[in-house]
Amino acid sequence: MVKVTIIGRVSDGMPLAQGPRHVVHEENDVLTTYKQQAEFILKEISLKALPSSKMTILVDHHCFKYFYSLIYFYISFLYAYFVLCILPGVCFTFHNYLFKMCLYFATPYFSYMVENGICYLTLCELSYPRKLAFHYLQDLQQELERLDRNLTDRIRKPYTFIKLDTIIGNIRKQYVDTRTQANLSKLNARCQKDLNIGTEELSLITERRRRVEMVERMMEAHISTSPVWDSKRLEIIALKWTPITILLVVASLLLWTGLVLQDDFR
């Protein structure tokens, strides 16, 4: 399922519209986290830290919300295995299946596409076909191309392009059911471009940005604590040329004074 969709401007990284959000059985703070991650990706694209074409970004899973359920099943397995000794193989098989399902459904991914200075970004469940997600983004891009381009350039506040919200909602309805004939045809169609879509983990992108910001802060701190006027090179230049400059100024004054006195005597 398509959970979150954001359309943004690449030039300044401003999100223009987000459309209806569909996050089932999740708290508002999780939805807020997804939105912040999407805005972070959009900003990275505007800073040219990510490719300006197409990409899939894997989000870190949130299996901790299933922590208590897993503990309950762990206790059940241990009790069945060590106390009752009833079908231990079946218990462990079910345990592995449960853990894999937790990882599978709790790990969504972002897909984005950049066309003509506009970024189309969506968050989908891992079970949702990535190929279909990019078809969804392409349909959004085609609908936006029909609008006046000046409309996107005039937006000054985030998420104020209300007309795009309606467009996103209408197109999303076509991609809810992956088993429709239209969606199955898109999935079965072979396209060479689909093989050139890169994949990266969001945690690596976040760590890379953190390191860049750390280096920038260190450089700013170095510049603030060591200004140009306190540099060793400037000190050497000052010690070398200051006496020479003073001598030249004094000599010029004496020469000028001598010329003035000569004119007075004449």
C-alpha positions as CSV (number, residue, x, y, z in Angstrom):
1,M,0.0,0.0,0.0
2,V,1.1,3.6,-0.7
3,K,1.3,5.2,2.7
4,V,2.7,8.7,2.2
5,T,3.2,10.8,-1.0
6,I,5.0,14.1,-1.2
7,I,5.6,16.3,-4.2
8,G,8.4,18.9,-3.8
9,R,10.5,21.5,-5.5
10,V,14.1,20.5,-6.1
11,S,15.6,24.0,-6.4
12,D,15.0,24.8,-2.7
13,G,13.7,21.4,-1.3
14,M,10.3,22.8,-0.4
15,P,7.4,20.3,-0.2
16,L,4.5,21.5,-2.2
17,A,1.8,18.9,-1.4
18,Q,1.5,15.6,0.4
19,G,-2.0,14.3,-0.4
20,P,-3.9,11.9,1.8
21,R,-1.8,9.8,4.2
22,H,-2.6,6.2,4.7
23,V,-0.8,4.6,7.6
24,V,-2.8,1.7,9.1
25,H,-2.5,0.8,12.8
26,E,0.3,3.1,13.5
27,E,0.6,6.0,15.9
28,N,0.8,9.6,14.9
29,D,4.5,9.9,15.9
30,V,5.4,7.1,13.4
31,L,3.5,9.0,10.7
32,T,5.4,12.2,11.7
33,T,8.7,10.3,11.5
34,Y,7.9,9.1,8.0
35,K,7.0,12.6,6.9
36,Q,10.3,14.0,8.4
37,Q,12.2,11.3,6.6
38,A,10.6,12.2,3.3
39,E,11.4,15.9,3.8
40,F,15.0,15.0,4.7
41,I,15.3,13.0,1.4
42,L,13.8,15.9,-0.5
43,K,16.4,18.2,1.1
44,E,19.2,15.9,0.2
45,I,18.1,15.8,-3.4
46,S,18.0,19.6,-3.5
47,L,21.6,19.6,-2.1
48,K,22.6,17.2,-4.8
49,A,23.6,14.6,-2.2
50,L,21.3,12.0,-3.9
51,P,20.9,11.2,-7.6
52,S,18.5,13.5,-9.4
53,S,16.7,10.7,-11.3
54,K,15.1,7.7,-9.7
55,M,16.0,5.8,-6.5
56,T,14.6,3.4,-3.9
57,I,15.6,4.1,-0.3
58,L,15.0,1.4,2.4
59,V,13.8,2.6,5.7
60,D,15.0,1.1,9.0
61,H,12.4,-1.3,10.3
62,H,10.4,-0.6,13.5
63,C,10.1,-4.1,14.9
64,F,10.3,-2.8,18.4
65,K,6.6,-2.0,18.4
66,Y,6.1,-5.8,18.2
67,F,8.4,-6.4,21.1
68,Y,5.8,-7.4,23.7
69,S,4.0,-9.7,21.2
70,L,7.3,-11.4,20.4
71,I,8.1,-11.9,24.1
72,Y,4.7,-13.5,24.6
73,F,5.4,-16.0,21.8
74,Y,8.9,-16.6,23.0
75,I,7.6,-17.6,26.4
76,S,5.0,-19.9,24.8
77,F,7.7,-21.6,22.7
78,L,10.0,-22.1,25.6
79,Y,7.2,-23.5,27.7
80,A,6.1,-25.9,24.9
81,Y,9.7,-27.0,24.2
82,F,11.3,-27.3,27.7
83,V,8.2,-28.2,29.8
84,L,5.8,-30.1,27.6
85,C,8.2,-31.1,24.8
86,I,5.3,-30.9,22.3
87,L,6.3,-30.4,18.7
88,P,9.4,-28.4,19.2
89,G,10.2,-28.3,15.5
90,V,6.8,-26.8,14.7
91,C,7.3,-24.2,17.4
92,F,10.6,-23.1,16.1
93,T,9.4,-23.0,12.5
94,F,6.5,-20.8,13.5
95,H,8.9,-18.6,15.5
96,N,11.1,-18.1,12.5
97,Y,8.1,-17.4,10.3
98,L,6.7,-14.8,12.8
99,F,10.1,-13.0,13.0
100,K,10.4,-12.8,9.2
101,M,6.9,-11.5,8.8
102,C,7.7,-8.8,11.4
103,L,10.7,-7.7,9.4
104,Y,8.8,-7.9,6.1
105,F,5.8,-5.8,7.0
106,A,7.6,-3.4,9.3
107,T,10.2,-2.2,6.8
108,P,8.7,0.3,4.3
109,Y,10.7,1.9,1.5
110,F,10.8,5.3,-0.3
111,S,10.7,5.6,-4.0
112,Y,11.3,8.9,-5.7
113,M,11.5,10.3,-9.2
114,V,12.8,13.7,-10.4
115,E,11.5,15.3,-13.5
116,N,11.8,19.0,-14.6
117,G,12.8,20.2,-11.2
118,I,10.0,18.5,-9.4
119,C,10.5,15.5,-7.0
120,Y,7.8,12.9,-6.7
121,L,8.3,10.8,-3.6
122,T,6.2,8.0,-2.0
123,L,6.5,5.6,0.9
124,C,5.2,2.1,0.4
125,E,5.1,-1.1,2.3
126,L,7.8,-3.6,1.5
127,S,5.2,-6.0,0.1
128,Y,4.1,-3.4,-2.5
129,P,5.8,-3.9,-5.9
130,R,8.4,-1.2,-6.5
131,K,7.7,-1.3,-10.2
132,L,4.1,-0.3,-9.5
133,A,5.3,2.5,-7.2
134,F,7.3,4.1,-10.0
135,H,4.3,3.8,-12.3
136,Y,2.3,5.7,-9.6
137,L,5.0,8.4,-9.6
138,Q,5.0,8.6,-13.4
139,D,1.2,9.1,-13.4
140,L,1.6,12.0,-10.9
141,Q,4.3,13.5,-13.0
142,Q,2.1,13.4,-16.1
143,E,-0.8,15.0,-14.3
144,L,1.4,17.8,-13.0
145,E,2.8,18.5,-16.4
146,R,-0.7,19.4,-17.6
147,L,-0.8,22.3,-15.1
148,D,0.8,25.7,-15.5
149,R,4.5,25.4,-14.5
150,N,4.3,28.9,-13.0
151,L,2.0,27.6,-10.3
152,T,4.8,25.5,-8.7
153,D,7.2,28.4,-8.9
154,R,4.8,30.7,-7.0
155,I,4.5,28.5,-3.9
156,R,6.2,30.2,-0.9
157,K,5.0,28.0,2.0
158,P,5.2,24.2,2.4
159,Y,2.2,22.1,1.6
160,T,0.1,24.9,0.2
161,F,-0.5,23.5,-3.3
162,I,-4.0,22.2,-2.4
163,K,-4.9,21.3,-5.9
164,L,-2.1,18.7,-6.0
165,D,-3.6,17.0,-2.9
166,T,-6.8,16.1,-4.9
167,I,-4.7,14.8,-7.8
168,I,-2.6,12.6,-5.5
169,G,-5.7,11.2,-3.9
170,N,-7.4,10.4,-7.2
171,I,-4.4,8.7,-8.7
172,R,-3.6,6.8,-5.5
173,K,-7.0,5.1,-5.7
174,Q,-5.9,3.4,-8.9
175,Y,-3.0,1.8,-7.2
176,V,-4.6,0.5,-4.0
177,D,-5.4,-2.9,-5.5
178,T,-2.3,-4.4,-7.1
179,R,-4.4,-7.2,-8.7
180,T,-6.5,-5.1,-11.1
181,Q,-6.0,-5.8,-14.8
182,A,-4.3,-2.4,-15.4
183,N,-1.8,-2.9,-12.6
184,L,-1.1,-6.5,-13.5
185,S,-0.3,-5.3,-17.1
186,K,2.1,-2.7,-15.7
187,L,3.8,-5.3,-13.6
188,N,4.1,-7.8,-16.4
189,A,5.4,-5.2,-18.9
190,R,9.2,-5.3,-19.3
191,C,11.1,-2.1,-19.2
192,Q,14.8,-1.7,-19.4
193,K,14.7,1.5,-17.3
194,D,13.5,-0.5,-14.3
195,L,16.8,-2.2,-14.1
196,N,18.7,1.1,-13.7
197,I,17.1,2.2,-10.4
198,G,19.5,2.3,-7.5
199,T,18.8,1.3,-3.9
200,E,20.3,2.7,-0.7
201,E,19.5,2.6,3.0
202,L,18.2,5.6,4.7
203,S,20.6,5.1,7.7
204,L,23.6,5.4,5.4
205,I,22.3,8.6,3.9
206,T,21.6,10.0,7.4
207,E,25.1,9.1,8.6
208,R,26.7,10.7,5.5
209,R,24.8,13.9,6.1
210,R,25.8,13.9,9.8
211,R,29.5,13.6,8.9
212,V,29.2,16.4,6.4
213,E,27.6,18.7,9.0
214,M,30.3,17.7,11.5
215,V,33.1,18.7,9.1
216,E,31.3,22.0,8.3
217,R,31.0,22.8,12.0
218,M,34.7,22.0,12.6
219,M,35.7,24.3,9.7
220,E,33.5,27.1,11.1
221,A,34.9,26.7,14.5
222,H,38.4,26.8,13.1
223,I,37.7,30.0,11.2
224,S,36.1,31.7,14.2
225,T,39.0,30.8,16.5
226,S,41.8,31.5,14.0
227,P,40.8,34.6,12.0
228,V,43.0,36.0,9.2
229,W,44.5,38.7,11.4
230,D,45.9,36.1,13.8
231,S,47.5,33.9,11.2
232,K,51.3,33.3,11.2
233,R,51.7,34.3,7.6
234,L,50.1,37.8,8.2
235,E,52.4,38.2,11.2
236,I,55.5,37.5,9.2
237,I,54.4,39.9,6.4
238,A,53.7,42.6,9.0
239,L,57.1,42.2,10.7
240,K,58.9,42.3,7.3
241,W,57.1,45.1,5.6
242,T,56.0,47.5,8.4
243,P,59.5,49.0,8.9
244,I,60.0,49.4,5.2
245,T,56.6,51.1,4.8
246,I,57.4,53.5,7.7
247,L,60.8,54.4,6.1
248,L,59.2,55.0,2.7
249,V,56.5,57.3,4.3
250,V,59.2,59.2,6.3
251,A,61.4,59.6,3.2
252,S,58.4,60.9,1.2
253,L,57.6,63.4,3.9
254,L,61.2,64.6,4.1
255,L,61.4,64.9,0.3
256,W,58.1,66.8,0.2
257,T,59.2,69.1,3.0
258,G,62.5,69.8,1.2
259,L,60.8,70.8,-2.0
260,V,58.4,73.1,-0.1
261,L,61.3,74.8,1.6
262,Q,63.2,75.3,-1.6
263,D,60.1,77.0,-3.1
264,D,59.8,79.3,-0.1
265,F,63.5,80.4,-0.4
266,R,63.1,81.3,-4.0
